[in-house]
Amino acid sequence: MGRARRGAIAAVAGAALLVVSLGPSAAAATTADGDPVVTVVAATPADTQAQAAALVSAMDVRQKAATVVMGHIPTTDPTALKDYLQRTGIGGFILMGANIPGSEGALHDLTTAMTIDPALPPLIAVDQEGGDVSRLPWDDFPSSVTLKTQPADASAEAFAGRGALVQRAGIGVNFGVVADVTADPSMFIYRRALGTTPDDSAARVTAAVAGEGGQALTTLKHFPGHGAAGGDSHTMIPTTGLSKADWEATDARPFAAGIKAGAELLMFGHLAYTAVDAAPASLSAEWHRIARDELGFQGVAVTDDLGMLEASGDPQYRDPVANAVAALAAGNDLLLTIMFSNADTAPRIVDGIVAAVGSGAVPAARLDDAATRVTALRLKLAAEGRGLDPCGDCTPAG
C-alpha cells in the first residue's frame, strides 16, 4: 500500500479525514507507488453520499463505531476539547452549559479549535430552543413560551435569528425544534412545545425548520412525541397507551410536517408507546421503521441523551454501553451521551459497538449505514461552510 492510501486511512483514524474526489473531475495522476492521488475537495449535494460511502468503506470497524458517537465533557478549554476529539475520533460533540464561555467570540474560538479538519468537521451540536432550554445566554429571540400563541411567521423569524446565532458560534447542529404537542399545562413538555393542537404545532414546526434552514442543521424532537407520554423522560420512561391510529391523527403530524420541511435530524425520545412497542422509541426498531418507511425521514436518527435511560432507575437500562449498542441496532445513526458521562464513556461505547459487530449482535451493514449517514451530514457542513464563518466582531444577529 502506497503512502497516499496510508495517508487517507490515517486521516480517517484521527477524525481528520480527507475528502476523496470520486467523480469524473477527479485527477488521473498517480503517485510513484501507482496509487491514485488523494485530493481534498468540497462535497456537493450531487456527490456527498458517494463521498461518504467511500470514506466509510476506508474505515475499520473501530473508526466506524467512533463516527456514530456524539460525546461530551464539561470544559471550556479549547485545547482539552480538541484533544478529546482527536483521542476518541468520535463524530460529534454536544455543547452543554459547562462548555459555553462568556462571549460569542470566545465560543467561536472554542468550536474552531474543535474543527480539526474543515473537510470533515465534527457534528458540534447544542440544545438551543430558547426560553427554558437555552445554552447561549445572548439568545433573546422569542421561545415557545410565547410562540405557541403567535402566528407561524413568528416562529420562522425567531428560528432564523436563533439559527444565525448558532451558526455564528461555529455550531453546526441545533437540537432546537420541539415537535411535541400538548394542550395540558401540567405536562412536562408543555412550555417547550410550539403548539397546543396538532395543526398549530405542525404549522409552527414547519416555519421553524424553514427559518433555521441554511444556518444550522435542524433537529426535530422528541419522536414520536412527548406530549402524549406524561412525566419527565430525564428521570423515568414516560409511557402511553395511545393507539397507532390516534398517534397518526395527532402527535405524528408536527413530526411529519417538519420532515417534509427538510429537517436533517430526528431525535428519538425515551418514550414508550406500548400499543406500538413496549420498548422506548429510542430502542425500538419499529419506531425507526415508521419514521423511515411511513414518514419518509431519510436523515440522521439521533438518540436523546442515553444517560437518561440510566437515570430512569429501570435495572434493564443500567449499562450505558448496552444501551448504546441496543440504540444502534434499533436504527439510530448517532448515539448521544451526556448524563453520567466522562472522558472515558465515549471510548467505552466505541469498544462495545466493535464487540457487538464482532459477535453479530449488530449487523455490520447497520453500522455502515449509520456511519455513512453521519459522515454525509459532516460533508454537508463542509460543503456549505456552516459553522466555519468567522465571528469577526460578532455584531448581534437580527
Helices and strands as residue ranges (DSSP letters): H 3-13, H 48-57, H 61-67, E 69-71, H 78-88, E 92-95, G 97-99, H 104-114, E 123-126, E 128-130, E 133-134, H 144-147, H 152-168, E 173-178, G 190-192, H 198-212, E 217-223, E 239-240, H 244-249, H 252-261, E 265-268, E 272-273, G 281-283, H 285-289, I 290-294, E 300-303, H 307-311, G 315-317, H 320-330, E 335-336, H 345-359, H 364-384
